[in-house]
Amino acid sequence: MATGLLAAALLSPLPAAAKIEVTIPEVSEAIQTNVRAFLSLTRYADRDDVTDEVMSRLQRRIVTETRQALEPLGYYEPNVTYDVVKQGELWKVTIHIEPGRPVRLSEVSVNVTGPGAEDRAIRELLEAEEIKPGLRLNHGTYERVKGNLVRVAKNEGYLDAKLTKHDLVIDRTERRATVDLEADTGERYSFGEINIAQDVITDESMRRLLRMHPGDPYTLDTLLRTQYVLDDTQYFSVVDIESGDPDRATRTVPITVTAEPSRKHRYAAAVGYGTDTKARGKFTWDNRRVNESGHKFKLELLGSSIVTDLTGRYIVPVMDIALEKLEFTGTLRDEELGDTQSERAEVGAGLTQVLGRWQRVLQVRLSDETTTEADGEKSTNFYLVPSVSYSTLPSYIVGGRKRPYFFSAELRGSPETLGSDASFLQLRMKGERIFDMSDLWHLHLRSELGVSRIAATSDLPASQRFFAGGEGSVRGFALNELSPRDEEGRSIGGRNLATGTIEIVRDLPRNFGVAAFYDIGNAFDDFDDPQLEYSAGLGVRYNIAVASFGVDVAQALSESGRSPRFHLYIATQF
């Protein structure tokens, strides 16, 4: 009998789970979202115990809750009706909303008083004019602006900032609202005593890493940049920066920095694939702390289908040890450049310095290089190559707003008077600029220019010749494919270079984006006859805080009969 009852229970159908399906047609997504958040129906939508009695009680709330949901969006006189249909165990609820005329802002006064009233971050907040006459009243926007007045002031060091006025008056009859907001920044606070608890590097070296010093204006941005710099050094596994209680009498904030050491030695191996390099692999050994002064040593072995490189670096931090350094290098490199080959052994020394928002690198290299031309002819020469370069520092290092541009320039040469087998002088410049056409559309311009002064291109070692093509250059062509060619049509490199890119990017949800681009450029010997190649294509992007990644497909347009090429896209924040 028990078996029969069990079988009957297993064979009998399970009761269907009751569900509630809510539809809100013909209104904006913002209205739908707010209404669903207010509705009691939403909380019962997936429950299986909704009886007729419960549903009757929920229906009686629909009009009231919908009207409450519309008020924060500025709609105070909506017309709300609804239909409820039961299909089996499924309740289908359709809510019809006629929002009516919204309440609009008629008078808006948003002011900041006090010593910080002219602070850049505060002025930018006011100039954004998120609330201004004529706009529909939105309580969420009003509350955000009200909160930001105090939040931004405190982030800039005005820790006593407070609202002195916050009036929102609504006239439902006239459907208008007035806003009167005022904040007083109070005096600005400064960094007080900075206590450091660590035994990883010397106290002097540690303090040279900090972005703040006693007496500097206290800002949240300074604390975040200090955190970034300390993490980026790789000296520490854990860094904690804690602000103490503000001293109201001296208007200072004490800081405590605590750090734990990272592993001294780091070994890493990686394999990958690049559209230009094909299969590639890399092995790295880092000695992150040779001594307590923060010296570093790095050995790197790189291999791919076009290059093999073994490089050792000894780095001595100087002055601002996060950004400035004296670096000694030794390199053995075998590299394919177009249809030429470069085999060289180099030693060098370079001094990296920070000049405001610019980085300068003074460098000298001794190079013994064997160049194998496209026809197989080889030549070995010695070069002494001094150089100087300037580039903009990334905005996340120097602080402030994200910079929409990047520029770098390098002047290098090899004088026979100092023992080189040939003399040459080169200038190479690169610039990028992003224009925000709207919140979702962006125009990205990029250009590169290289100029050499030398009697003949053959006097230039292969590593100093210019080539174009590949990702970051003229897409649609292979890496280093574009340059002057010999009688057999082989790419041999040029004395000069010019490339340019116009790219339009459309942002998509979830940090994705799409891009359309046009590339033009080439490497050549004579500016009077550059013979520029060009291409166009489409790409997809994925954006994170400091970089963008993606894939591009490009079609060469200046040469017929070519197939599209795929390129990986990697770009870092300026």
matplotlib code that plots the C-alpha trace (Angstrom):
import matplotlib.pyplot as plt

x = [0.0, 2.8, 4.5, 1.2, 0.8, 4.3, 3.8, 0.6, 2.4, 5.2, 2.8, 0.4, 1.2, 3.0, 1.0, 2.1, 4.0, 2.0, 3.9, 3.2, 4.1, 4.1, 4.1, 4.4, 4.0, 4.5, 6.7, 10.4, 12.8, 13.5, 9.8, 9.5, 12.5, 11.2, 7.7, 8.9, 11.1, 8.0, 5.5, 4.7, 3.9, 7.6, 8.4, 5.8, 6.6, 8.4, 6.5, 4.3, 1.9, 0.0, -3.6, -6.6, -6.9, -3.2, -3.5, -6.5, -4.6, -1.6, -3.9, -5.3, -1.8, -0.9, -2.2, -0.8, 2.6, 2.8, 2.0, 4.7, 7.2, 6.6, 7.0, 10.8, 10.9, 8.8, 5.4, 2.9, -0.4, -0.3, -3.2, -2.8, -5.0, -4.3, -5.6, -5.2, -5.7, -5.2, -4.1, -3.8, -1.5, 0.0, -1.2, -0.6, -0.7, -0.6, -0.2, -1.1, 0.5, -0.1, 2.6, 1.0, 2.9, 6.0, 7.1, 9.9, 12.6, 11.8, 14.5, 17.8, 20.5, 23.5, 26.4, 29.5, 31.0, 34.2, 37.9, 37.4, 34.7, 37.2, 38.8, 38.9, 37.0, 34.2, 34.0, 33.7, 30.9, 29.0, 29.7, 28.3, 24.8, 23.1, 20.1, 19.1, 15.9, 13.7, 14.8, 12.3, 12.5, 14.3, 14.7, 17.6, 19.6, 18.8, 20.0, 23.1, 24.1, 23.3, 25.6, 28.3, 28.7, 29.9, 31.6, 33.8, 34.8, 35.8, 37.8, 39.7, 40.6, 37.8, 36.8, 34.4, 32.3, 28.6, 25.3, 24.0, 20.9, 19.1, 15.6, 13.4, 10.0, 7.4, 4.3, 2.1, -0.6, 1.8, 3.9, 7.2, 9.9, 12.6, 16.0, 18.2, 21.4, 24.4, 27.5, 30.3, 33.7, 35.3, 39.1, 41.3, 43.2, 46.8, 48.7, 50.1, 52.7, 53.3, 54.2, 55.7, 55.8, 57.9, 61.3, 61.4, 63.5, 65.2, 63.0, 64.5, 63.7, 60.1, 59.4, 60.6, 57.9, 55.1, 53.0, 52.4, 54.5, 53.6, 52.0, 50.7, 47.0, 45.1, 43.2, 41.8, 43.4, 46.9, 46.2, 45.0, 48.1, 50.4, 48.6, 49.1, 52.8, 53.6, 51.7, 53.5, 57.0, 56.5, 58.5, 55.4, 52.8, 50.4, 50.1, 47.7, 47.4, 45.2, 44.1, 43.9, 41.4, 41.6, 43.1, 40.5, 42.9, 45.8, 43.6, 45.9, 45.3, 47.9, 48.7, 50.0, 51.5, 52.0, 53.7, 54.7, 57.4, 56.7, 58.7, 62.2, 62.5, 59.8, 59.9, 57.4, 56.9, 54.3, 53.3, 50.9, 50.0, 50.1, 48.8, 52.2, 54.6, 52.7, 53.5, 55.7, 57.0, 58.7, 60.7, 61.4, 63.4, 63.0, 65.1, 62.7, 65.0, 68.7, 69.3, 67.5, 67.9, 65.4, 67.8, 66.3, 67.6, 65.6, 66.5, 64.1, 64.2, 61.8, 61.3, 58.9, 58.9, 60.5, 62.6, 64.9, 66.0, 67.9, 68.1, 69.4, 68.6, 70.1, 67.9, 69.0, 66.2, 67.1, 65.3, 61.6, 62.3, 58.9, 59.5, 63.2, 66.0, 69.4, 69.3, 72.1, 71.2, 72.8, 71.1, 71.6, 68.9, 68.2, 65.4, 63.6, 62.7, 60.8, 63.1, 66.3, 67.8, 69.5, 71.8, 73.2, 74.9, 74.3, 75.2, 73.7, 73.0, 70.0, 68.8, 65.0, 63.8, 60.5, 60.0, 56.5, 54.1, 56.9, 59.4, 62.8, 65.2, 68.9, 70.6, 73.7, 74.1, 77.1, 76.0, 77.8, 75.3, 75.3, 72.8, 71.8, 70.3, 67.4, 69.9, 72.0, 74.8, 76.1, 77.8, 79.0, 79.4, 80.0, 77.7, 77.7, 74.2, 73.3, 69.7, 67.2, 63.5, 60.5, 57.0, 53.9, 53.4, 50.2, 47.5, 47.0, 50.6, 50.7, 47.1, 44.2, 41.7, 42.3, 44.4, 42.9, 46.3, 49.8, 53.0, 56.5, 59.6, 63.1, 66.3, 69.1, 72.2, 75.6, 78.5, 81.6, 83.7, 83.0, 84.1, 81.0, 81.4, 78.7, 77.0, 73.3, 70.7, 67.1, 64.0, 60.9, 57.6, 54.3, 51.1, 47.6, 44.4, 40.9, 38.0, 34.7, 32.0, 29.3, 29.1, 29.0, 30.9, 34.7, 37.1, 40.6, 43.5, 47.0, 50.1, 53.8, 56.6, 60.2, 63.0, 66.6, 69.6, 72.2, 73.9, 72.4, 69.9, 72.4, 74.5, 71.8, 71.8, 68.6, 67.5, 67.5, 65.6, 61.9, 59.1, 55.3, 52.4, 50.8, 48.9, 49.5, 50.6, 48.9, 46.5, 45.6, 49.3, 51.7, 54.2, 57.1, 55.8, 55.7, 59.0, 61.1, 61.8, 64.8, 64.7, 63.2, 60.4, 61.8, 61.2, 64.5, 63.5, 63.5, 65.0, 61.6, 58.2, 54.8, 51.6, 48.2, 44.9, 41.4, 39.2, 35.6, 34.6, 31.0, 30.7, 28.4, 27.0, 29.2, 32.5, 32.3, 32.6, 32.9, 35.3, 35.6, 39.0, 41.1, 44.9, 47.4, 51.2, 54.4, 58.2, 60.1, 63.3, 62.1, 59.3, 58.7, 57.5, 56.1, 53.9, 51.4, 49.4, 46.0, 43.4, 40.1, 38.4, 36.2, 37.0, 35.5, 36.8, 36.7, 37.6, 39.0, 40.3, 43.7, 43.6, 41.5, 41.7, 40.1, 40.3, 40.4, 39.8, 41.3, 41.2, 44.0, 42.5, 45.6, 46.5, 43.8, 43.5, 44.5, 42.5, 41.4, 43.9, 43.1, 45.0, 45.0, 44.3, 45.9, 46.0, 46.8, 45.3, 47.1]
y = [0.0, 2.4, 1.7, 2.5, 5.8, 6.8, 6.0, 8.0, 10.9, 10.8, 10.6, 13.3, 16.8, 19.3, 22.5, 25.3, 28.2, 31.4, 34.3, 38.0, 39.6, 43.4, 45.4, 49.2, 50.2, 53.6, 55.3, 55.9, 53.4, 55.8, 55.9, 52.1, 51.6, 53.9, 52.5, 48.9, 49.9, 51.4, 48.6, 46.0, 43.8, 43.6, 42.1, 39.4, 38.7, 35.4, 34.1, 31.0, 31.8, 34.7, 34.0, 35.9, 37.8, 38.8, 39.9, 42.0, 43.8, 44.4, 45.8, 48.4, 49.8, 50.2, 53.7, 55.2, 53.6, 54.5, 58.2, 58.1, 56.7, 59.5, 62.4, 62.1, 62.4, 65.7, 64.3, 65.2, 64.9, 61.6, 59.6, 55.9, 52.9, 49.2, 45.9, 42.5, 39.2, 35.8, 33.0, 29.8, 30.5, 33.6, 37.1, 39.6, 43.2, 46.1, 49.6, 52.5, 55.8, 59.3, 61.3, 64.7, 67.9, 67.8, 70.3, 72.3, 74.4, 78.1, 79.6, 77.9, 79.3, 77.1, 78.9, 78.2, 80.6, 80.5, 80.3, 77.3, 78.9, 79.3, 75.9, 74.3, 71.1, 73.2, 75.6, 72.6, 71.2, 74.5, 75.0, 71.6, 73.1, 69.7, 71.7, 74.9, 76.7, 75.0, 71.4, 68.9, 68.6, 65.4, 64.8, 62.4, 65.0, 67.6, 65.3, 64.4, 68.1, 68.9, 66.1, 66.8, 70.4, 69.1, 65.9, 67.7, 70.4, 67.8, 65.9, 69.1, 69.5, 71.7, 69.3, 71.7, 72.2, 72.3, 73.2, 76.6, 76.5, 73.6, 74.7, 73.0, 74.6, 73.0, 74.7, 71.9, 74.2, 76.2, 73.1, 74.8, 74.5, 76.8, 75.6, 77.5, 75.7, 77.2, 75.6, 77.2, 75.5, 76.7, 76.8, 74.3, 71.7, 70.6, 67.4, 67.3, 64.8, 61.8, 58.7, 55.7, 52.1, 49.9, 48.3, 47.6, 50.5, 53.4, 56.0, 58.7, 56.6, 56.0, 59.6, 60.5, 58.2, 60.1, 62.5, 64.6, 66.4, 68.2, 71.6, 70.6, 71.0, 67.9, 66.3, 62.9, 62.8, 63.2, 60.2, 58.1, 59.0, 58.1, 54.7, 54.2, 55.1, 52.9, 49.9, 50.5, 50.4, 46.6, 47.1, 46.3, 43.6, 45.6, 49.4, 51.1, 54.9, 56.1, 59.7, 60.5, 62.8, 66.3, 68.9, 71.7, 74.2, 73.8, 72.6, 69.7, 66.0, 63.5, 60.5, 57.1, 55.0, 51.2, 48.9, 45.3, 43.9, 42.1, 39.0, 40.2, 37.9, 37.5, 35.1, 35.2, 33.3, 34.0, 32.8, 34.6, 35.5, 38.9, 39.7, 41.3, 39.0, 35.7, 33.3, 34.8, 34.1, 35.9, 35.1, 37.7, 37.7, 40.7, 41.5, 44.1, 45.3, 44.8, 47.0, 49.2, 52.2, 50.6, 49.6, 47.1, 44.5, 43.0, 40.3, 39.7, 37.2, 37.7, 35.5, 35.6, 34.9, 38.3, 39.1, 37.5, 39.8, 39.3, 42.5, 43.2, 46.4, 47.9, 50.7, 53.3, 55.5, 59.2, 62.3, 61.4, 57.6, 56.7, 58.6, 59.4, 56.9, 56.2, 53.0, 50.9, 48.4, 45.6, 44.1, 41.3, 41.6, 39.8, 41.4, 41.2, 44.6, 44.4, 42.3, 43.4, 41.8, 43.5, 41.8, 44.0, 44.1, 47.3, 48.8, 52.0, 54.4, 56.7, 59.3, 59.8, 63.1, 64.7, 68.3, 69.4, 67.3, 66.2, 63.4, 63.8, 61.0, 61.6, 58.5, 57.3, 53.8, 52.0, 49.6, 47.1, 46.2, 43.8, 44.7, 42.1, 43.8, 42.2, 41.0, 39.2, 41.8, 42.3, 45.2, 45.5, 48.9, 50.6, 53.4, 55.8, 57.1, 59.9, 60.9, 63.2, 62.6, 64.4, 63.0, 63.9, 62.0, 60.0, 62.0, 59.3, 59.8, 63.6, 64.0, 66.1, 65.3, 62.7, 64.3, 64.0, 64.1, 62.5, 63.8, 62.5, 63.6, 62.1, 63.6, 61.1, 60.8, 59.1, 61.4, 60.1, 62.6, 60.5, 57.3, 56.0, 54.4, 56.7, 59.9, 60.4, 62.6, 61.7, 63.3, 61.2, 62.7, 61.1, 62.7, 61.6, 63.6, 62.6, 64.9, 64.1, 65.0, 63.8, 61.5, 58.5, 59.6, 60.3, 61.4, 60.0, 61.5, 60.0, 61.0, 60.0, 61.7, 60.7, 62.6, 61.5, 63.4, 61.2, 60.9, 57.5, 55.2, 52.3, 54.2, 53.8, 50.5, 48.6, 49.3, 53.1, 52.9, 53.7, 51.2, 51.5, 49.1, 46.9, 47.6, 51.2, 52.3, 51.7, 48.8, 46.6, 46.1, 43.7, 44.9, 46.9, 46.1, 49.7, 51.3, 52.0, 48.8, 47.5, 46.3, 43.0, 44.7, 43.9, 46.3, 47.9, 50.8, 54.5, 57.7, 59.4, 58.4, 59.9, 58.2, 59.4, 58.0, 59.3, 57.1, 57.5, 55.5, 54.9, 53.8, 50.9, 49.5, 47.4, 49.2, 48.0, 50.2, 50.1, 52.1, 53.0, 54.2, 55.5, 55.1, 56.7, 56.8, 55.2, 55.2, 56.8, 58.6, 61.8, 64.1, 65.3, 61.8, 60.1, 57.5, 57.2, 54.0, 54.1, 51.7, 51.7, 49.4, 48.6, 47.5, 46.5, 47.9, 47.0, 49.7, 49.5, 52.3, 52.9, 51.0, 49.8, 46.5, 45.2, 43.7, 45.6, 44.4, 46.6, 46.7, 48.2, 50.6, 51.9, 48.4, 46.3, 42.6, 42.5, 40.5, 42.2, 41.9, 41.5, 43.5, 43.4, 46.8, 47.9, 51.6, 53.0, 56.1, 59.4]
z = [0.0, 0.9, -2.4, -4.2, -2.4, -3.2, -6.9, -6.9, -5.3, -7.9, -10.8, -9.6, -11.2, -9.0, -8.3, -10.7, -9.2, -9.2, -10.8, -11.5, -14.8, -14.8, -18.1, -18.2, -21.9, -23.6, -21.0, -20.8, -19.3, -16.3, -15.5, -15.8, -13.5, -10.8, -10.8, -10.5, -7.6, -5.8, -6.6, -3.9, -6.9, -7.8, -4.4, -5.0, -8.6, -8.1, -5.1, -5.5, -2.6, -4.2, -3.5, -4.9, -1.5, -1.6, -5.2, -4.4, -1.7, -4.0, -6.8, -4.4, -4.0, -7.7, -8.3, -5.1, -5.5, -9.1, -8.3, -5.6, -8.0, -10.5, -8.1, -7.8, -11.6, -11.6, -12.5, -9.8, -11.7, -13.6, -14.8, -13.8, -14.7, -14.8, -16.0, -14.3, -16.1, -14.6, -17.0, -15.1, -12.2, -13.9, -13.1, -15.9, -14.8, -17.3, -15.9, -18.2, -17.3, -18.7, -16.9, -17.6, -17.7, -15.5, -12.9, -14.3, -12.6, -12.8, -10.5, -9.6, -7.4, -6.6, -4.9, -2.9, -0.4, 1.6, 0.8, -1.6, -3.7, -6.6, -6.3, -9.8, -8.8, -7.2, -10.2, -12.6, -10.5, -10.7, -14.4, -15.2, -14.4, -13.8, -12.6, -14.3, -15.3, -17.8, -16.9, -15.6, -11.8, -10.9, -7.2, -7.8, -9.6, -7.0, -4.2, -6.1, -6.7, -3.1, -1.9, -4.4, -3.1, 0.2, -1.0, -3.6, -1.1, 1.5, -1.2, -1.9, 1.8, 3.1, 5.8, 7.5, 4.4, 5.0, 3.4, 4.6, 2.3, 0.8, -0.2, -2.8, -3.2, -5.4, -6.7, -8.0, -9.3, -11.5, -12.1, -11.3, -8.7, -7.2, -5.9, -3.5, -2.6, -0.9, 0.7, 2.7, 2.3, 5.4, 5.7, 3.9, 5.8, 5.3, 5.8, 9.3, 10.7, 8.4, 10.3, 8.4, 9.6, 7.3, 7.2, 3.5, 2.2, 4.0, 5.6, 3.3, 0.2, 1.4, 2.0, -1.5, -2.8, -1.1, -3.1, 0.0, 2.6, 5.8, 5.0, 1.6, 1.0, 2.1, -0.9, -1.5, -5.0, -3.3, -1.1, -4.0, -6.1, -3.2, -2.9, -6.7, -6.6, -3.6, -5.2, -8.5, -7.1, -6.4, -3.2, -1.0, -0.9, 1.3, 1.7, 4.0, 4.2, 7.0, 7.8, 11.5, 13.2, 11.9, 14.3, 14.2, 15.9, 13.4, 10.5, 9.8, 9.2, 10.5, 8.2, 8.9, 6.2, 6.8, 4.3, 4.2, 1.9, -1.3, -2.4, -3.2, -6.3, -8.9, -11.8, -14.6, -17.9, -20.5, -23.9, -26.3, -29.8, -31.6, -35.0, -35.8, -33.9, -34.2, -31.4, -28.8, -25.3, -22.5, -19.4, -16.7, -13.5, -11.2, -8.2, -6.8, -3.9, -4.5, -1.4, 1.1, -1.2, -3.6, -6.4, -8.8, -11.3, -14.2, -16.7, -19.6, -22.4, -25.3, -28.3, -31.3, -35.0, -35.7, -32.7, -30.1, -27.2, -24.0, -21.9, -18.4, -16.5, -13.3, -12.0, -9.4, -8.2, -7.9, -6.5, -6.9, -6.8, -8.2, -11.4, -11.8, -12.2, -13.5, -15.6, -17.0, -19.7, -21.7, -24.7, -27.3, -30.0, -33.3, -35.1, -38.5, -39.9, -43.2, -45.4, -43.5, -40.4, -37.4, -35.0, -32.3, -28.9, -26.9, -23.6, -22.4, -19.6, -19.2, -16.8, -16.5, -15.0, -14.3, -15.3, -14.2, -16.3, -18.7, -18.5, -20.0, -20.7, -21.4, -22.8, -24.5, -26.1, -27.5, -30.2, -32.4, -35.1, -38.1, -40.8, -43.3, -46.3, -48.3, -51.0, -48.3, -48.1, -44.5, -42.8, -39.2, -37.7, -34.3, -33.2, -30.3, -30.0, -27.6, -27.4, -25.5, -25.4, -23.9, -23.3, -21.3, -18.1, -17.6, -15.8, -13.2, -12.1, -11.9, -10.7, -11.9, -14.6, -17.3, -20.0, -23.5, -25.3, -25.4, -27.1, -27.3, -29.2, -29.4, -30.9, -31.4, -33.5, -34.0, -34.7, -36.4, -34.4, -31.3, -33.0, -34.8, -38.2, -39.7, -38.8, -38.7, -36.9, -36.4, -34.9, -34.1, -32.8, -31.9, -30.8, -30.0, -29.1, -28.1, -28.7, -26.9, -29.4, -26.9, -23.9, -26.2, -29.3, -29.4, -32.1, -31.8, -33.9, -34.0, -35.9, -36.1, -37.9, -38.3, -40.1, -40.7, -41.9, -43.6, -46.9, -47.9, -46.3, -46.6, -44.0, -41.5, -39.5, -39.9, -36.3, -37.0, -40.3, -40.4, -41.3, -41.2, -41.1, -38.5, -35.3, -34.0, -37.5, -40.9, -40.3, -43.2, -43.8, -42.1, -39.4, -41.0, -44.5, -45.7, -46.6, -49.8, -51.7, -53.7, -57.3, -56.2, -54.3, -50.9, -48.0, -46.9, -44.6, -45.2, -43.9, -43.1, -41.7, -41.7, -40.5, -39.4, -38.0, -37.8, -35.6, -34.4, -31.3, -30.1, -26.4, -25.7, -22.4, -20.0, -21.0, -24.6, -27.7, -31.5, -33.7, -37.4, -38.6, -41.5, -41.5, -43.9, -44.0, -45.1, -44.6, -47.4, -48.4, -50.0, -48.6, -52.2, -53.1, -50.0, -51.8, -48.9, -48.4, -46.8, -45.3, -43.4, -41.0, -38.0, -34.5, -31.1, -27.8, -24.1, -21.7, -18.2, -15.9, -17.5, -20.9, -23.8, -25.5, -28.7, -32.2, -35.5, -39.0, -41.6, -45.4, -47.5, -50.0, -51.8, -53.2, -54.8, -54.4, -50.7, -48.1, -44.8, -41.9, -38.2, -35.6, -31.8, -30.3, -27.0, -25.8, -22.4, -20.7, -21.4]

ax = plt.figure().add_subplot(projection="3d")
ax.plot(x, y, z, "-o")
ax.set_aspect("equal")
plt.show()
